[in-house]
Amino acid sequence: MVAIFSLCMIHFKGKNGVYFLSTIHHDSRLIKPGDTFICLPNAEDYVSDALSKGACNIKRLTRLEMAHYAADHFNHPSKKLSVIGITGTNGKTTTTYLIHTLLTLLGFKSYLSGTLTQSLTTPESIDTQRQMADHLNNGGSHYVMEVSSHAIHQERIAGIDFNVTCLTNISQDHLDYHGDFESYKACKLSFLSNYGSIASISPDDFQSLPLPDALPLIGDFNRQNLQAAFSTLMGLGIPYNDILPHLKHLKAPPGRLEPINCHQDFKVIVDYAHTPDALENVLQTLQAIKLPTAKLICIFGCGGNRDTDKRAKMGAIADRLADHIILTNDNPRHEDPEIILSDIQSGLSLKKPTNSIPDREAAIKKAITLAQKDDIVLIAGKGHETYQIIGDIKHPFDDRLVAKQTLLEQSY
């Protein structure tokens, strides 16, 4: 274990442990005089920038070493908090959101870390440990975090003492990073086996947990998310009957089956579904609530420079479950949007009405223009995101705002 103190480090004693005025960063842009710069492998080019900003110490560490160093530096806040980690292909955001909400309703002071609150689903270890320390010093009791497969593989979560770990499900995603499904699956499963906790919750543990028939969230997949949330809290020792009365106060997180309502006579739904399994679940749910005479119009795309194998599969799912398909850009990044759309189209039968409109705003407007009474428009893939990545640039873009503005322009 590397030593954590340097001669120029300034610190004082907080009520829950040591907290530092000068601190550690892995990003040279954040360095202030007296700080320590953690130089990860291949980051040597940033050392001079860190020194120019006043770094008094340079430590060259691997990500695993940085994770343990960060835990030491912030005095192991996870040992004093109840830490809940949720991983899975789909459902992480909703499940952590539900757990965080229920803990708050139960009177605890909870912190939510994940897709809705961070630029990375699971931040680098320094950032997580700093957030935990801040939350602890502010009287926090629980820390609820999404754990991505990238974070598990890169050992960003080493040094965290989890009280409960939970796996929601495993289906195809991130094969561009992991190489194949078996490697991805093994990475996910390792979270339950390699991070000792009071309770490790898997789908076998929660899918039979009884819940009332009437639930505040629609869809079988949301029933499973609720079961996972209840099981996780029960793993902390909170009785089922204490949790149940708060069920009626729950709602879905932003961008998850989120309705856009401007008094129109059809439904517009925004959802984050960006994997084959997630898109299938959402389309099945909406088909189940749609009137037989109505249409389900689905707008979606696939991200550029990411798992290409899922594109045709998502096309086939939309072809099977939607009544009208509009293909568009997601986050194309550095890929040619036409290639992405062509990959998706290879999964279509072309027996259903289909439009290919790369401009996402134009695609959303087209769908809303096509919608008639009782139809459902699903805008899938980006959910809560407020940007679209083209090249390396994040352009402001929010499906919800575009849909709402379009509806207002049509005077519903």
URNORGI-V911418 format. One record per helix or strand. SS is the DSSP state (H for helix, E for strand). FROM is the first residue (numbers start at 1). LEN is the number of residues. Records with the same first field share a line. If there is no record, write none. Layout:
SS = FROM-LEN + FROM-LEN
This chain:
E = 11-4 + 17-4 + 24-2 + 36-4 + 57-4 + 82-6 + 110-4 + 142-5 + 164-4 + 199-3 + 258-2 + 267-5 + 296-5 + 324-4 + 333-1 + 353-4 + 376-5 + 387-4 + 393-4
H = 28-3 + 44-9 + 63-11 + 77-3 + 92-14 + 125-13 + 149-5 + 175-4 + 181-14 + 203-4 + 220-16 + 240-5 + 247-3 + 276-14 + 309-13 + 337-9 + 360-11 + 399-11
